Amino acid sequence: FRNALIRYQLAQQSQVSLEIFDATGRIVRTLEKGMRQPGYYTVTWDGKDNIGRASAAGVYFIRFRTDDYNMVQKAIVVR
């Protein structure tokens, strides 16, 4: 598994949540959570869950939320 780079930009200070979910809706990994200042950010997902285990091959969903924005994208892990 190659690392997945997730980039985002904030125009103003905002509460941010960036999480990885599996196909059943279970949170696999929380990558970002908390207040962030305006600017550009790059976050890396190494394909592991919150306790360091490698995630199985399959479909995952990346959910990015701020105070006024919500976005979900699909990611596929191939082993």
mmJSON file of the N, C-alpha and C atoms, coordinates in Angstrom:
{"data_MODEL":{"atom_site":{
"group_PDB":["ATOM","ATOM","ATOM","ATOM","ATOM","ATOM","ATOM","ATOM","ATOM","ATOM","ATOM","ATOM","ATOM","ATOM","ATOM","ATOM","ATOM","ATOM","ATOM","ATOM","ATOM","ATOM","ATOM","ATOM","ATOM","ATOM","ATOM","ATOM","ATOM","ATOM","ATOM","ATOM","ATOM","ATOM","ATOM","ATOM","ATOM","ATOM","ATOM","ATOM","ATOM","ATOM","ATOM","ATOM","ATOM","ATOM","ATOM","ATOM","ATOM","ATOM","ATOM","ATOM","ATOM","ATOM","ATOM","ATOM","ATOM","ATOM","ATOM","ATOM","ATOM","ATOM","ATOM","ATOM","ATOM","ATOM","ATOM","ATOM","ATOM","ATOM","ATOM","ATOM","ATOM","ATOM","ATOM","ATOM","ATOM","ATOM","ATOM","ATOM","ATOM","ATOM","ATOM","ATOM","ATOM","ATOM","ATOM","ATOM","ATOM","ATOM","ATOM","ATOM","ATOM","ATOM","ATOM","ATOM","ATOM","ATOM","ATOM","ATOM","ATOM","ATOM","ATOM","ATOM","ATOM","ATOM","ATOM","ATOM","ATOM","ATOM","ATOM","ATOM","ATOM","ATOM","ATOM","ATOM","ATOM","ATOM","ATOM","ATOM","ATOM","ATOM","ATOM","ATOM","ATOM","ATOM","ATOM","ATOM","ATOM","ATOM","ATOM","ATOM","ATOM","ATOM","ATOM","ATOM","ATOM","ATOM","ATOM","ATOM","ATOM","ATOM","ATOM","ATOM","ATOM","ATOM","ATOM","ATOM","ATOM","ATOM","ATOM","ATOM","ATOM","ATOM","ATOM","ATOM","ATOM","ATOM","ATOM","ATOM","ATOM","ATOM","ATOM","ATOM","ATOM","ATOM","ATOM","ATOM","ATOM","ATOM","ATOM","ATOM","ATOM","ATOM","ATOM","ATOM","ATOM","ATOM","ATOM","ATOM","ATOM","ATOM","ATOM","ATOM","ATOM","ATOM","ATOM","ATOM","ATOM","ATOM","ATOM","ATOM","ATOM","ATOM","ATOM","ATOM","ATOM","ATOM","ATOM","ATOM","ATOM","ATOM","ATOM","ATOM","ATOM","ATOM","ATOM","ATOM","ATOM","ATOM","ATOM","ATOM","ATOM","ATOM","ATOM","ATOM","ATOM","ATOM","ATOM","ATOM","ATOM","ATOM","ATOM","ATOM","ATOM","ATOM","ATOM","ATOM","ATOM","ATOM","ATOM","ATOM","ATOM","ATOM","ATOM","ATOM","ATOM"],
"id":[1,2,3,4,5,6,7,8,9,10,11,12,13,14,15,16,17,18,19,20,21,22,23,24,25,26,27,28,29,30,31,32,33,34,35,36,37,38,39,40,41,42,43,44,45,46,47,48,49,50,51,52,53,54,55,56,57,58,59,60,61,62,63,64,65,66,67,68,69,70,71,72,73,74,75,76,77,78,79,80,81,82,83,84,85,86,87,88,89,90,91,92,93,94,95,96,97,98,99,100,101,102,103,104,105,106,107,108,109,110,111,112,113,114,115,116,117,118,119,120,121,122,123,124,125,126,127,128,129,130,131,132,133,134,135,136,137,138,139,140,141,142,143,144,145,146,147,148,149,150,151,152,153,154,155,156,157,158,159,160,161,162,163,164,165,166,167,168,169,170,171,172,173,174,175,176,177,178,179,180,181,182,183,184,185,186,187,188,189,190,191,192,193,194,195,196,197,198,199,200,201,202,203,204,205,206,207,208,209,210,211,212,213,214,215,216,217,218,219,220,221,222,223,224,225,226,227,228,229,230,231,232,233,234,235,236,237],
"type_symbol":["N","C","C","N","C","C","N","C","C","N","C","C","N","C","C","N","C","C","N","C","C","N","C","C","N","C","C","N","C","C","N","C","C","N","C","C","N","C","C","N","C","C","N","C","C","N","C","C","N","C","C","N","C","C","N","C","C","N","C","C","N","C","C","N","C","C","N","C","C","N","C","C","N","C","C","N","C","C","N","C","C","N","C","C","N","C","C","N","C","C","N","C","C","N","C","C","N","C","C","N","C","C","N","C","C","N","C","C","N","C","C","N","C","C","N","C","C","N","C","C","N","C","C","N","C","C","N","C","C","N","C","C","N","C","C","N","C","C","N","C","C","N","C","C","N","C","C","N","C","C","N","C","C","N","C","C","N","C","C","N","C","C","N","C","C","N","C","C","N","C","C","N","C","C","N","C","C","N","C","C","N","C","C","N","C","C","N","C","C","N","C","C","N","C","C","N","C","C","N","C","C","N","C","C","N","C","C","N","C","C","N","C","C","N","C","C","N","C","C","N","C","C","N","C","C","N","C","C","N","C","C","N","C","C","N","C","C"],
"label_atom_id":["N","CA","C","N","CA","C","N","CA","C","N","CA","C","N","CA","C","N","CA","C","N","CA","C","N","CA","C","N","CA","C","N","CA","C","N","CA","C","N","CA","C","N","CA","C","N","CA","C","N","CA","C","N","CA","C","N","CA","C","N","CA","C","N","CA","C","N","CA","C","N","CA","C","N","CA","C","N","CA","C","N","CA","C","N","CA","C","N","CA","C","N","CA","C","N","CA","C","N","CA","C","N","CA","C","N","CA","C","N","CA","C","N","CA","C","N","CA","C","N","CA","C","N","CA","C","N","CA","C","N","CA","C","N","CA","C","N","CA","C","N","CA","C","N","CA","C","N","CA","C","N","CA","C","N","CA","C","N","CA","C","N","CA","C","N","CA","C","N","CA","C","N","CA","C","N","CA","C","N","CA","C","N","CA","C","N","CA","C","N","CA","C","N","CA","C","N","CA","C","N","CA","C","N","CA","C","N","CA","C","N","CA","C","N","CA","C","N","CA","C","N","CA","C","N","CA","C","N","CA","C","N","CA","C","N","CA","C","N","CA","C","N","CA","C","N","CA","C","N","CA","C","N","CA","C","N","CA","C","N","CA","C","N","CA","C","N","CA","C","N","CA","C","N","CA","C"],
"label_alt_id":[null,null,null,null,null,null,null,null,null,null,null,null,null,null,null,null,null,null,null,null,null,null,null,null,null,null,null,null,null,null,null,null,null,null,null,null,null,null,null,null,null,null,null,null,null,null,null,null,null,null,null,null,null,null,null,null,null,null,null,null,null,null,null,null,null,null,null,null,null,null,null,null,null,null,null,null,null,null,null,null,null,null,null,null,null,null,null,null,null,null,null,null,null,null,null,null,null,null,null,null,null,null,null,null,null,null,null,null,null,null,null,null,null,null,null,null,null,null,null,null,null,null,null,null,null,null,null,null,null,null,null,null,null,null,null,null,null,null,null,null,null,null,null,null,null,null,null,null,null,null,null,null,null,null,null,null,null,null,null,null,null,null,null,null,null,null,null,null,null,null,null,null,null,null,null,null,null,null,null,null,null,null,null,null,null,null,null,null,null,null,null,null,null,null,null,null,null,null,null,null,null,null,null,null,null,null,null,null,null,null,null,null,null,null,null,null,null,null,null,null,null,null,null,null,null,null,null,null,null,null,null,null,null,null,null,null,null],
"label_comp_id":["PHE","PHE","PHE","ARG","ARG","ARG","ASN","ASN","ASN","ALA","ALA","ALA","LEU","LEU","LEU","ILE","ILE","ILE","ARG","ARG","ARG","TYR","TYR","TYR","GLN","GLN","GLN","LEU","LEU","LEU","ALA","ALA","ALA","GLN","GLN","GLN","GLN","GLN","GLN","SER","SER","SER","GLN","GLN","GLN","VAL","VAL","VAL","SER","SER","SER","LEU","LEU","LEU","GLU","GLU","GLU","ILE","ILE","ILE","PHE","PHE","PHE","ASP","ASP","ASP","ALA","ALA","ALA","THR","THR","THR","GLY","GLY","GLY","ARG","ARG","ARG","ILE","ILE","ILE","VAL","VAL","VAL","ARG","ARG","ARG","THR","THR","THR","LEU","LEU","LEU","GLU","GLU","GLU","LYS","LYS","LYS","GLY","GLY","GLY","MET","MET","MET","ARG","ARG","ARG","GLN","GLN","GLN","PRO","PRO","PRO","GLY","GLY","GLY","TYR","TYR","TYR","TYR","TYR","TYR","THR","THR","THR","VAL","VAL","VAL","THR","THR","THR","TRP","TRP","TRP","ASP","ASP","ASP","GLY","GLY","GLY","LYS","LYS","LYS","ASP","ASP","ASP","ASN","ASN","ASN","ILE","ILE","ILE","GLY","GLY","GLY","ARG","ARG","ARG","ALA","ALA","ALA","SER","SER","SER","ALA","ALA","ALA","ALA","ALA","ALA","GLY","GLY","GLY","VAL","VAL","VAL","TYR","TYR","TYR","PHE","PHE","PHE","ILE","ILE","ILE","ARG","ARG","ARG","PHE","PHE","PHE","ARG","ARG","ARG","THR","THR","THR","ASP","ASP","ASP","ASP","ASP","ASP","TYR","TYR","TYR","ASN","ASN","ASN","MET","MET","MET","VAL","VAL","VAL","GLN","GLN","GLN","LYS","LYS","LYS","ALA","ALA","ALA","ILE","ILE","ILE","VAL","VAL","VAL","VAL","VAL","VAL","ARG","ARG","ARG"],
"label_asym_id":["A","A","A","A","A","A","A","A","A","A","A","A","A","A","A","A","A","A","A","A","A","A","A","A","A","A","A","A","A","A","A","A","A","A","A","A","A","A","A","A","A","A","A","A","A","A","A","A","A","A","A","A","A","A","A","A","A","A","A","A","A","A","A","A","A","A","A","A","A","A","A","A","A","A","A","A","A","A","A","A","A","A","A","A","A","A","A","A","A","A","A","A","A","A","A","A","A","A","A","A","A","A","A","A","A","A","A","A","A","A","A","A","A","A","A","A","A","A","A","A","A","A","A","A","A","A","A","A","A","A","A","A","A","A","A","A","A","A","A","A","A","A","A","A","A","A","A","A","A","A","A","A","A","A","A","A","A","A","A","A","A","A","A","A","A","A","A","A","A","A","A","A","A","A","A","A","A","A","A","A","A","A","A","A","A","A","A","A","A","A","A","A","A","A","A","A","A","A","A","A","A","A","A","A","A","A","A","A","A","A","A","A","A","A","A","A","A","A","A","A","A","A","A","A","A","A","A","A","A","A","A","A","A","A","A","A","A"],
"label_entity_id":["1","1","1","1","1","1","1","1","1","1","1","1","1","1","1","1","1","1","1","1","1","1","1","1","1","1","1","1","1","1","1","1","1","1","1","1","1","1","1","1","1","1","1","1","1","1","1","1","1","1","1","1","1","1","1","1","1","1","1","1","1","1","1","1","1","1","1","1","1","1","1","1","1","1","1","1","1","1","1","1","1","1","1","1","1","1","1","1","1","1","1","1","1","1","1","1","1","1","1","1","1","1","1","1","1","1","1","1","1","1","1","1","1","1","1","1","1","1","1","1","1","1","1","1","1","1","1","1","1","1","1","1","1","1","1","1","1","1","1","1","1","1","1","1","1","1","1","1","1","1","1","1","1","1","1","1","1","1","1","1","1","1","1","1","1","1","1","1","1","1","1","1","1","1","1","1","1","1","1","1","1","1","1","1","1","1","1","1","1","1","1","1","1","1","1","1","1","1","1","1","1","1","1","1","1","1","1","1","1","1","1","1","1","1","1","1","1","1","1","1","1","1","1","1","1","1","1","1","1","1","1","1","1","1","1","1","1"],
"label_seq_id":[1,1,1,2,2,2,3,3,3,4,4,4,5,5,5,6,6,6,7,7,7,8,8,8,9,9,9,10,10,10,11,11,11,12,12,12,13,13,13,14,14,14,15,15,15,16,16,16,17,17,17,18,18,18,19,19,19,20,20,20,21,21,21,22,22,22,23,23,23,24,24,24,25,25,25,26,26,26,27,27,27,28,28,28,29,29,29,30,30,30,31,31,31,32,32,32,33,33,33,34,34,34,35,35,35,36,36,36,37,37,37,38,38,38,39,39,39,40,40,40,41,41,41,42,42,42,43,43,43,44,44,44,45,45,45,46,46,46,47,47,47,48,48,48,49,49,49,50,50,50,51,51,51,52,52,52,53,53,53,54,54,54,55,55,55,56,56,56,57,57,57,58,58,58,59,59,59,60,60,60,61,61,61,62,62,62,63,63,63,64,64,64,65,65,65,66,66,66,67,67,67,68,68,68,69,69,69,70,70,70,71,71,71,72,72,72,73,73,73,74,74,74,75,75,75,76,76,76,77,77,77,78,78,78,79,79,79],
"pdbx_PDB_ins_code":[null,null,null,null,null,null,null,null,null,null,null,null,null,null,null,null,null,null,null,null,null,null,null,null,null,null,null,null,null,null,null,null,null,null,null,null,null,null,null,null,null,null,null,null,null,null,null,null,null,null,null,null,null,null,null,null,null,null,null,null,null,null,null,null,null,null,null,null,null,null,null,null,null,null,null,null,null,null,null,null,null,null,null,null,null,null,null,null,null,null,null,null,null,null,null,null,null,null,null,null,null,null,null,null,null,null,null,null,null,null,null,null,null,null,null,null,null,null,null,null,null,null,null,null,null,null,null,null,null,null,null,null,null,null,null,null,null,null,null,null,null,null,null,null,null,null,null,null,null,null,null,null,null,null,null,null,null,null,null,null,null,null,null,null,null,null,null,null,null,null,null,null,null,null,null,null,null,null,null,null,null,null,null,null,null,null,null,null,null,null,null,null,null,null,null,null,null,null,null,null,null,null,null,null,null,null,null,null,null,null,null,null,null,null,null,null,null,null,null,null,null,null,null,null,null,null,null,null,null,null,null,null,null,null,null,null,null],
"Cartn_x":[0.848,0.0,0.878,0.613,1.296,0.483,1.161,0.467,-0.482,-1.617,-2.572,-2.358,-2.119,-1.971,-3.308,-3.735,-5.002,-4.668,-5.046,-4.746,-6.038,-5.954,-7.107,-6.632,-7.52,-7.224,-8.349,-7.988,-8.977,-8.816,-9.919,-9.891,-9.966,-10.497,-10.63,-10.446,-10.218,-10.086,-11.351,-11.172,-12.331,-12.035,-13.093,-13.031,-12.964,-11.997,-11.777,-11.887,-12.487,-12.54,-12.219,-11.215,-10.828,-10.722,-11.658,-11.753,-11.861,-11.389,-11.482,-12.521,-13.477,-14.51,-14.41,-14.788,-14.868,-16.259,-16.494,-17.754,-18.969,-18.761,-19.882,-20.182,-19.364,-19.581,-18.792,-17.95,-17.14,-15.925,-15.64,-14.452,-13.211,-12.359,-11.118,-9.983,-9.935,-8.834,-9.287,-8.903,-9.101,-7.755,-7.702,-6.445,-6.297,-7.381,-7.35,-8.614,-8.48,-9.652,-9.244,-9.909,-9.61,-9.617,-9.298,-9.291,-8.022,-8.192,-7.062,-7.134,-5.973,-5.849,-5.987,-6.25,-6.308,-4.978,-5.062,-3.845,-4.039,-2.928,-2.906,-2.377,-2.992,-2.61,-2.481,-1.546,-1.395,-1.353,-2.21,-2.302,-2.03,-1.311,-0.991,-1.724,-2.358,-2.927,-2.06,-1.513,-0.593,-1.3,-2.621,-3.378,-3.622,-3.311,-3.49,-4.691,-5.201,-6.318,-5.793,-6.688,-6.316,-5.348,-5.26,-4.324,-3.117,-2.932,-1.718,-1.766,-2.927,-3.054,-3.295,-2.709,-2.921,-4.38,-4.977,-6.363,-6.416,-7.496,-7.684,-7.936,-7.696,-8.031,-9.528,-9.927,-11.34,-11.615,-12.882,-13.335,-13.423,-12.908,-12.949,-13.473,-13.917,-14.437,-13.693,-13.282,-12.584,-13.613,-13.871,-14.838,-14.104,-14.28,-13.685,-14.813,-14.777,-15.81,-15.171,-15.795,-15.446,-16.751,-16.67,-17.869,-18.986,-18.606,-19.625,-19.435,-18.722,-18.45,-18.373,-18.858,-18.818,-18.548,-17.54,-17.191,-16.802,-17.225,-16.865,-16.321,-15.178,-14.607,-14.258,-14.317,-14.023,-12.537,-11.993,-10.607,-10.615,-9.775,-9.69,-8.302,-8.269,-6.991,-6.782,-5.641,-5.271,-4.012,-4.027,-2.863,-2.212],
"Cartn_y":[-1.189,0.0,1.231,2.116,3.415,4.387,5.319,6.323,7.144,7.485,8.375,9.781,10.728,12.124,12.822,13.49,14.21,15.678,16.51,17.941,18.722,19.758,20.651,22.045,23.002,24.404,25.004,25.852,26.572,28.068,28.743,30.189,30.938,30.268,30.887,29.818,30.242,29.305,28.47,27.158,26.279,25.004,24.408,23.083,22.083,21.164,20.215,18.795,17.931,16.504,15.786,14.895,14.116,12.666,11.835,10.453,9.487,8.266,7.18,6.187,5.803,4.834,3.628,2.453,1.283,1.237,0.236,0.137,-0.064,-0.512,-0.697,0.564,1.619,2.868,2.99,2.007,2.034,2.948,3.799,4.648,3.764,3.856,3.094,3.936,5.211,6.069,7.514,8.202,9.644,10.294,11.078,11.7,13.119,13.849,15.214,15.443,16.157,16.53,17.708,18.828,19.987,21.275,22.354,23.681,23.863,24.405,24.668,26.116,26.698,28.064,28.069,29.233,29.312,28.849,28.193,27.77,26.476,25.952,24.722,23.595,22.431,21.288,20.039,19.184,17.874,16.842,15.833,14.767,13.455,12.552,11.26,10.147,9.266,8.046,6.892,6.175,5.071,3.732,3.745,2.516,1.741,2.355,1.68,2.246,1.443,1.898,2.677,3.046,3.87,3.192,1.86,1.189,0.599,0.988,0.625,-0.625,-1.25,-2.449,-2.046,-2.799,-2.547,-2.825,-1.919,-2.097,-3.12,-3.877,-4.891,-4.227,-4.973,-4.49,-4.242,-3.216,-2.92,-1.453,-1.099,0.276,0.993,2.209,3.065,4.427,5.186,6.518,7.523,8.607,9.697,10.81,11.137,12.204,13.396,14.556,15.802,16.754,17.267,18.197,19.412,20.564,21.79,22.359,23.552,24.186,24.327,24.563,24.833,24.027,22.91,22.117,20.64,19.799,18.353,17.694,16.816,16.16,14.713,13.79,12.387,11.921,11.22,10.643,9.192,8.433,7.001,6.755,5.791,5.345,3.825,3.256,1.802,1.365,0.45,-0.097,-1.439,-1.554,-2.777,-3.321,-4.568,-5.19,-6.156],
"Cartn_z":[0.0,0.0,0.0,-0.912,-0.918,-0.083,0.514,1.319,0.465,1.041,0.383,0.927,0.03,0.424,0.267,1.312,1.306,1.557,0.61,0.715,0.879,1.723,1.859,2.198,1.978,2.23,3.055,3.996,4.803,4.567,4.272,4.07,5.396,6.41,7.727,8.8,10.009,11.127,11.221,11.406,11.41,12.189,12.709,13.312,12.156,12.19,11.096,11.617,10.794,11.068,9.76,9.782,8.615,9.057,8.563,9.033,7.867,8.091,7.131,7.664,6.81,7.161,6.247,6.749,5.881,5.238,4.414,3.669,4.569,5.81,6.735,7.54,7.367,8.089,9.378,9.678,10.893,10.694,11.684,11.601,11.717,10.714,10.687,11.262,10.866,11.296,11.351,12.397,12.498,12.213,11.133,10.721,11.256,11.332,11.846,12.654,13.747,14.533,15.402,15.206,16.025,15.226,15.911,15.312,14.476,13.269,12.38,11.911,11.709,11.205,9.683,9.077,7.615,7.008,5.865,5.187,4.419,3.922,3.145,4.03,3.921,4.743,3.869,4.234,3.609,4.725,4.618,5.611,4.893,5.531,4.934,5.671,4.893,5.462,5.017,5.972,5.693,5.531,5.46,5.276,6.559,7.683,8.966,9.716,10.665,11.484,12.686,13.592,14.748,15.714,15.674,16.594,15.871,14.606,13.889,13.041,12.925,12.081,10.635,9.717,8.287,7.937,7.187,6.754,5.631,5.593,4.556,3.206,2.149,0.815,0.75,0.024,-0.107,-0.329,-0.243,-0.46,0.887,0.911,2.095,1.686,2.663,2.398,3.268,2.647,3.331,3.531,4.795,5.089,5.68,5.038,5.482,5.847,7.07,7.537,8.19,7.965,8.687,9.236,9.799,10.35,9.317,8.048,7.022,5.735,5.816,4.611,4.968,4.069,4.271,2.918,2.84,1.603,1.888,1.029,1.142,-0.198,-0.171,-1.383,-1.13,-2.2,-2.116,-2.34,-1.604,-1.785,-1.83,-2.661,-2.778,-2.348,-1.387,-0.907,-1.615,-2.286,-2.99,-2.324,-1.951,-1.311,-2.247],
"occupancy":[1.0,1.0,1.0,1.0,1.0,1.0,1.0,1.0,1.0,1.0,1.0,1.0,1.0,1.0,1.0,1.0,1.0,1.0,1.0,1.0,1.0,1.0,1.0,1.0,1.0,1.0,1.0,1.0,1.0,1.0,1.0,1.0,1.0,1.0,1.0,1.0,1.0,1.0,1.0,1.0,1.0,1.0,1.0,1.0,1.0,1.0,1.0,1.0,1.0,1.0,1.0,1.0,1.0,1.0,1.0,1.0,1.0,1.0,1.0,1.0,1.0,1.0,1.0,1.0,1.0,1.0,1.0,1.0,1.0,1.0,1.0,1.0,1.0,1.0,1.0,1.0,1.0,1.0,1.0,1.0,1.0,1.0,1.0,1.0,1.0,1.0,1.0,1.0,1.0,1.0,1.0,1.0,1.0,1.0,1.0,1.0,1.0,1.0,1.0,1.0,1.0,1.0,1.0,1.0,1.0,1.0,1.0,1.0,1.0,1.0,1.0,1.0,1.0,1.0,1.0,1.0,1.0,1.0,1.0,1.0,1.0,1.0,1.0,1.0,1.0,1.0,1.0,1.0,1.0,1.0,1.0,1.0,1.0,1.0,1.0,1.0,1.0,1.0,1.0,1.0,1.0,1.0,1.0,1.0,1.0,1.0,1.0,1.0,1.0,1.0,1.0,1.0,1.0,1.0,1.0,1.0,1.0,1.0,1.0,1.0,1.0,1.0,1.0,1.0,1.0,1.0,1.0,1.0,1.0,1.0,1.0,1.0,1.0,1.0,1.0,1.0,1.0,1.0,1.0,1.0,1.0,1.0,1.0,1.0,1.0,1.0,1.0,1.0,1.0,1.0,1.0,1.0,1.0,1.0,1.0,1.0,1.0,1.0,1.0,1.0,1.0,1.0,1.0,1.0,1.0,1.0,1.0,1.0,1.0,1.0,1.0,1.0,1.0,1.0,1.0,1.0,1.0,1.0,1.0,1.0,1.0,1.0,1.0,1.0,1.0,1.0,1.0,1.0,1.0,1.0,1.0,1.0,1.0,1.0,1.0,1.0,1.0],
"B_iso_or_equiv":[0.0,0.0,0.0,0.0,0.0,0.0,0.0,0.0,0.0,0.0,0.0,0.0,0.0,0.0,0.0,0.0,0.0,0.0,0.0,0.0,0.0,0.0,0.0,0.0,0.0,0.0,0.0,0.0,0.0,0.0,0.0,0.0,0.0,0.0,0.0,0.0,0.0,0.0,0.0,0.0,0.0,0.0,0.0,0.0,0.0,0.0,0.0,0.0,0.0,0.0,0.0,0.0,0.0,0.0,0.0,0.0,0.0,0.0,0.0,0.0,0.0,0.0,0.0,0.0,0.0,0.0,0.0,0.0,0.0,0.0,0.0,0.0,0.0,0.0,0.0,0.0,0.0,0.0,0.0,0.0,0.0,0.0,0.0,0.0,0.0,0.0,0.0,0.0,0.0,0.0,0.0,0.0,0.0,0.0,0.0,0.0,0.0,0.0,0.0,0.0,0.0,0.0,0.0,0.0,0.0,0.0,0.0,0.0,0.0,0.0,0.0,0.0,0.0,0.0,0.0,0.0,0.0,0.0,0.0,0.0,0.0,0.0,0.0,0.0,0.0,0.0,0.0,0.0,0.0,0.0,0.0,0.0,0.0,0.0,0.0,0.0,0.0,0.0,0.0,0.0,0.0,0.0,0.0,0.0,0.0,0.0,0.0,0.0,0.0,0.0,0.0,0.0,0.0,0.0,0.0,0.0,0.0,0.0,0.0,0.0,0.0,0.0,0.0,0.0,0.0,0.0,0.0,0.0,0.0,0.0,0.0,0.0,0.0,0.0,0.0,0.0,0.0,0.0,0.0,0.0,0.0,0.0,0.0,0.0,0.0,0.0,0.0,0.0,0.0,0.0,0.0,0.0,0.0,0.0,0.0,0.0,0.0,0.0,0.0,0.0,0.0,0.0,0.0,0.0,0.0,0.0,0.0,0.0,0.0,0.0,0.0,0.0,0.0,0.0,0.0,0.0,0.0,0.0,0.0,0.0,0.0,0.0,0.0,0.0,0.0,0.0,0.0,0.0,0.0,0.0,0.0,0.0,0.0,0.0,0.0,0.0,0.0],
"pdbx_formal_charge":[null,null,null,null,null,null,null,null,null,null,null,null,null,null,null,null,null,null,null,null,null,null,null,null,null,null,null,null,null,null,null,null,null,null,null,null,null,null,null,null,null,null,null,null,null,null,null,null,null,null,null,null,null,null,null,null,null,null,null,null,null,null,null,null,null,null,null,null,null,null,null,null,null,null,null,null,null,null,null,null,null,null,null,null,null,null,null,null,null,null,null,null,null,null,null,null,null,null,null,null,null,null,null,null,null,null,null,null,null,null,null,null,null,null,null,null,null,null,null,null,null,null,null,null,null,null,null,null,null,null,null,null,null,null,null,null,null,null,null,null,null,null,null,null,null,null,null,null,null,null,null,null,null,null,null,null,null,null,null,null,null,null,null,null,null,null,null,null,null,null,null,null,null,null,null,null,null,null,null,null,null,null,null,null,null,null,null,null,null,null,null,null,null,null,null,null,null,null,null,null,null,null,null,null,null,null,null,null,null,null,null,null,null,null,null,null,null,null,null,null,null,null,null,null,null,null,null,null,null,null,null,null,null,null,null,null,null],
"auth_seq_id":[1,1,1,2,2,2,3,3,3,4,4,4,5,5,5,6,6,6,7,7,7,8,8,8,9,9,9,10,10,10,11,11,11,12,12,12,13,13,13,14,14,14,15,15,15,16,16,16,17,17,17,18,18,18,19,19,19,20,20,20,21,21,21,22,22,22,23,23,23,24,24,24,25,25,25,26,26,26,27,27,27,28,28,28,29,29,29,30,30,30,31,31,31,32,32,32,33,33,33,34,34,34,35,35,35,36,36,36,37,37,37,38,38,38,39,39,39,40,40,40,41,41,41,42,42,42,43,43,43,44,44,44,45,45,45,46,46,46,47,47,47,48,48,48,49,49,49,50,50,50,51,51,51,52,52,52,53,53,53,54,54,54,55,55,55,56,56,56,57,57,57,58,58,58,59,59,59,60,60,60,61,61,61,62,62,62,63,63,63,64,64,64,65,65,65,66,66,66,67,67,67,68,68,68,69,69,69,70,70,70,71,71,71,72,72,72,73,73,73,74,74,74,75,75,75,76,76,76,77,77,77,78,78,78,79,79,79],
"auth_comp_id":["PHE","PHE","PHE","ARG","ARG","ARG","ASN","ASN","ASN","ALA","ALA","ALA","LEU","LEU","LEU","ILE","ILE","ILE","ARG","ARG","ARG","TYR","TYR","TYR","GLN","GLN","GLN","LEU","LEU","LEU","ALA","ALA","ALA","GLN","GLN","GLN","GLN","GLN","GLN","SER","SER","SER","GLN","GLN","GLN","VAL","VAL","VAL","SER","SER","SER","LEU","LEU","LEU","GLU","GLU","GLU","ILE","ILE","ILE","PHE","PHE","PHE","ASP","ASP","ASP","ALA","ALA","ALA","THR","THR","THR","GLY","GLY","GLY","ARG","ARG","ARG","ILE","ILE","ILE","VAL","VAL","VAL","ARG","ARG","ARG","THR","THR","THR","LEU","LEU","LEU","GLU","GLU","GLU","LYS","LYS","LYS","GLY","GLY","GLY","MET","MET","MET","ARG","ARG","ARG","GLN","GLN","GLN","PRO","PRO","PRO","GLY","GLY","GLY","TYR","TYR","TYR","TYR","TYR","TYR","THR","THR","THR","VAL","VAL","VAL","THR","THR","THR","TRP","TRP","TRP","ASP","ASP","ASP","GLY","GLY","GLY","LYS","LYS","LYS","ASP","ASP","ASP","ASN","ASN","ASN","ILE","ILE","ILE","GLY","GLY","GLY","ARG","ARG","ARG","ALA","ALA","ALA","SER","SER","SER","ALA","ALA","ALA","ALA","ALA","ALA","GLY","GLY","GLY","VAL","VAL","VAL","TYR","TYR","TYR","PHE","PHE","PHE","ILE","ILE","ILE","ARG","ARG","ARG","PHE","PHE","PHE","ARG","ARG","ARG","THR","THR","THR","ASP","ASP","ASP","ASP","ASP","ASP","TYR","TYR","TYR","ASN","ASN","ASN","MET","MET","MET","VAL","VAL","VAL","GLN","GLN","GLN","LYS","LYS","LYS","ALA","ALA","ALA","ILE","ILE","ILE","VAL","VAL","VAL","VAL","VAL","VAL","ARG","ARG","ARG"],
"auth_asym_id":["A","A","A","A","A","A","A","A","A","A","A","A","A","A","A","A","A","A","A","A","A","A","A","A","A","A","A","A","A","A","A","A","A","A","A","A","A","A","A","A","A","A","A","A","A","A","A","A","A","A","A","A","A","A","A","A","A","A","A","A","A","A","A","A","A","A","A","A","A","A","A","A","A","A","A","A","A","A","A","A","A","A","A","A","A","A","A","A","A","A","A","A","A","A","A","A","A","A","A","A","A","A","A","A","A","A","A","A","A","A","A","A","A","A","A","A","A","A","A","A","A","A","A","A","A","A","A","A","A","A","A","A","A","A","A","A","A","A","A","A","A","A","A","A","A","A","A","A","A","A","A","A","A","A","A","A","A","A","A","A","A","A","A","A","A","A","A","A","A","A","A","A","A","A","A","A","A","A","A","A","A","A","A","A","A","A","A","A","A","A","A","A","A","A","A","A","A","A","A","A","A","A","A","A","A","A","A","A","A","A","A","A","A","A","A","A","A","A","A","A","A","A","A","A","A","A","A","A","A","A","A","A","A","A","A","A","A"],
"auth_atom_id":["N","CA","C","N","CA","C","N","CA","C","N","CA","C","N","CA","C","N","CA","C","N","CA","C","N","CA","C","N","CA","C","N","CA","C","N","CA","C","N","CA","C","N","CA","C","N","CA","C","N","CA","C","N","CA","C","N","CA","C","N","CA","C","N","CA","C","N","CA","C","N","CA","C","N","CA","C","N","CA","C","N","CA","C","N","CA","C","N","CA","C","N","CA","C","N","CA","C","N","CA","C","N","CA","C","N","CA","C","N","CA","C","N","CA","C","N","CA","C","N","CA","C","N","CA","C","N","CA","C","N","CA","C","N","CA","C","N","CA","C","N","CA","C","N","CA","C","N","CA","C","N","CA","C","N","CA","C","N","CA","C","N","CA","C","N","CA","C","N","CA","C","N","CA","C","N","CA","C","N","CA","C","N","CA","C","N","CA","C","N","CA","C","N","CA","C","N","CA","C","N","CA","C","N","CA","C","N","CA","C","N","CA","C","N","CA","C","N","CA","C","N","CA","C","N","CA","C","N","CA","C","N","CA","C","N","CA","C","N","CA","C","N","CA","C","N","CA","C","N","CA","C","N","CA","C","N","CA","C","N","CA","C","N","CA","C","N","CA","C","N","CA","C","N","CA","C"],
"pdbx_PDB_model_num":[1,1,1,1,1,1,1,1,1,1,1,1,1,1,1,1,1,1,1,1,1,1,1,1,1,1,1,1,1,1,1,1,1,1,1,1,1,1,1,1,1,1,1,1,1,1,1,1,1,1,1,1,1,1,1,1,1,1,1,1,1,1,1,1,1,1,1,1,1,1,1,1,1,1,1,1,1,1,1,1,1,1,1,1,1,1,1,1,1,1,1,1,1,1,1,1,1,1,1,1,1,1,1,1,1,1,1,1,1,1,1,1,1,1,1,1,1,1,1,1,1,1,1,1,1,1,1,1,1,1,1,1,1,1,1,1,1,1,1,1,1,1,1,1,1,1,1,1,1,1,1,1,1,1,1,1,1,1,1,1,1,1,1,1,1,1,1,1,1,1,1,1,1,1,1,1,1,1,1,1,1,1,1,1,1,1,1,1,1,1,1,1,1,1,1,1,1,1,1,1,1,1,1,1,1,1,1,1,1,1,1,1,1,1,1,1,1,1,1,1,1,1,1,1,1,1,1,1,1,1,1,1,1,1,1,1,1]
}}}
